[in-house]
Amino acid sequence: MSRVNVAVAVADDAQDRIYEVAAACRALGLDHSATLAVVGVLTGSMESEGLAKLLTVPGVLTVEIRELRSGITERIQCRGREA
């Protein structure tokens, strides 16, 4: 398993429920470190194998992954379903 740092973008129409979205993401394995409510982003880390689960959370728009391997940062963006 590989642990990755994650930024989860919350859809505009779900930003009034950002704390509920964060709780749902935590229930799926997100080690939640910050809620940036003003911009609608959650940050944290989780095992890469569980990332697809985050895209099933109502209100999640995109998931950005930063994986560190030998000092190299990779950025991968996965699009969630339209809100």
ZINORJO-V937692 format. One record per residue. N is the residue number from 0. RES is the residue in one small letter. D_FIRST is the distance of its C-alpha to the first C-alpha in Angstrom with 2 decimals. Layout:
# ZINORJO-V937692
N|RES|D_FIRST ; N|RES|D_FIRST
This chain:
# ZINORJO-V937692
0|m|0.00 ; 1|s|3.75 ; 2|r|6.64 ; 3|v|9.71 ; 4|n|13.37 ; 5|v|15.18 ; 6|a|18.89 ; 7|v|20.12 ; 8|a|23.67 ; 9|v|25.91 ; 10|a|28.76 ; 11|d|32.25 ; 12|d|33.54 ; 13|a|30.79 ; 14|q|31.12 ; 15|d|33.59 ; 16|r|30.85 ; 17|i|28.08 ; 18|y|27.62 ; 19|e|27.26 ; 20|v|24.68 ; 21|a|22.76 ; 22|a|23.06 ; 23|a|21.77 ; 24|c|18.67 ; 25|r|18.11 ; 26|a|18.59 ; 27|l|15.69 ; 28|g|13.25 ; 29|l|14.43 ; 30|d|15.08 ; 31|h|18.38 ; 32|s|20.12 ; 33|a|23.14 ; 34|t|25.32 ; 35|l|27.47 ; 36|a|29.95 ; 37|v|32.52 ; 38|v|30.33 ; 39|g|28.20 ; 40|v|24.74 ; 41|l|22.01 ; 42|t|19.54 ; 43|g|16.46 ; 44|s|12.71 ; 45|m|9.90 ; 46|e|6.35 ; 47|s|6.90 ; 48|e|6.99 ; 49|g|9.88 ; 50|l|11.83 ; 51|a|14.37 ; 52|k|15.48 ; 53|l|16.82 ; 54|l|19.14 ; 55|t|20.78 ; 56|v|22.07 ; 57|p|25.79 ; 58|g|26.62 ; 59|v|23.39 ; 60|l|24.60 ; 61|t|21.83 ; 62|v|18.36 ; 63|e|17.94 ; 64|i|14.71 ; 65|r|14.88 ; 66|e|12.10 ; 67|l|13.21 ; 68|r|13.09 ; 69|s|16.02 ; 70|g|17.98 ; 71|i|17.89 ; 72|t|17.29 ; 73|e|16.58 ; 74|r|17.92 ; 75|i|17.18 ; 76|q|19.25 ; 77|c|18.90 ; 78|r|22.16 ; 79|g|22.50 ; 80|r|25.55 ; 81|e|28.89 ; 82|a|30.11
